[in-house]
């Protein structure tokens, strides 16, 4: 027997019920006229059954219509929930991308399934779906993640990364739901560098202070122990003590100048740099002439620059004193000109020069090309680092051209327009 398939549309069901009722009514009427006694009762029963069927079909139609409305409502709610979930996911991604800390999420097989902007930039990769080792190229980070998974506790460690460049990070790995791992990487390379600079600075200062202090103590003890010391010998020792005290004074002054330049912002004002350069240049003329050096100034008029006058005086003083100190014979010159919105200061000498190997490091604190000569001439090793810091604080730059035996040219460029 073939199965009867009714349509699911309630309106179609109602049309079928009405048609069936009409057919049944026609059958009853025909049956009644042909056989009023017997078949009419059967037809009436059929009519009642069809009327009952009509009610059932109508109820089914109403139920189907309500179900359809419910499905539509559920679909609408599902779309809204899906959109809300997508919005929350995008918000979370935006929050993670706004962090400076690198964030990685790994699955149970240590495969990176998500990485925020900082992490992608840190490792120079936009591709995820790779193993943690392939993504970071760090065995230490992979081992840290494994320890966190085994212990089921957050684990933290300072790690030095080498890919794609050397840097230090504090890595924290925390187990999450679904057997996943969250890795947070905070780049502390600058802090490590500053700590190294601080440590080196303290060590250098200690060394620079210890040497003259030891010399002063030894000379003073010699004078105290030698009751019958000749006057000339005593004067020689006293002269050496005075020299060491002068070295300590110069070192203290340079340390204070450097500390002040680093800790205090430059108090800039419109200053006639031409006047300042002439003033400081003339102050150093007698020192150069006492050594028999040629000395010249080439200063363009009215070069006005926004700067801290006291700090630029320090720059000129350091460069001119170095040029005269390290030029046994020959000449020293100071030049100032305005070029394309930039004030260009040049201090040129014909002195001993600087080797190619030493040039990259001459602006480092306490770096001396020739330590013995520097101590003889009273250098502290801080002059050029002070120059670089002050020039950079003014938005400028300083560079040097030099060769052994051919002298040096230091060039300072300062923006004329106020930033």
Secondary structure by P-SEA (a helix, b strand, c coil): cbbbbbbccaaaaaaaaaaaaaaaaaaaaaaaaaccccaaaaaaaaaaaaaaaaaaaaaaaaaaaaaaaaaaaaaaaaaaaaaaaaaaaaaaaaaaaaccbbbbbbccccccccccaaaaaaacccccccccccccccaaaaaaaaaaaaacbbbbbbbbbccccccccbbbbbbbccbbbbbbbbbaaaaaaaaaaaaaaaaaaaaaaaaaaaaaaaaaaaaaacccccaaaaaaaaaaaaaaaaaaaaaaaaaaaaaaaacccccccccaaaaaaaaaaaaaaaaaaaabbbbbbbccccccccccaaaaaaaaaaaaaaaaaaccccbbbbbbbbcccbbbbbbbbcccccccccccccccccccccaaaaaaacccccaaaaaaaaaaaacbbbbbbbcccbbbbbbbbbbcccc
